[in-house]
Amino acid sequence: MAEPGTRTTAKAGEKPGPGRFICIDCGKEVRIGSTDEDLVKCPTCACEMYNCLPMTHIRPDIKTPEDVMNPPERKK
């Protein structure tokens, strides 16, 4: 189940943010690593719709960009 506020699909030309995007027609995976990158048409079949697999954090205590740059100390 997706987290509240996360999208399940994205269209080419949008800036959906970092994550993995799977073409709904052929299954080709496109990765985006930046919030400024546009999602392109599928390089395999030119489809414009993708299923979103947003980038998630492994550690539950990493919640903000500042936490990524200065991670909280792990509890022992």
Secondary structure, 3 states (H helix, E strand, C coil): CCCCCCCCEEECCCCCCCEEEEECCCCCEEEECCCCCCCCCCCCCCCCEEEEEECCCCCCCCCCHHHHHCCCCCCC
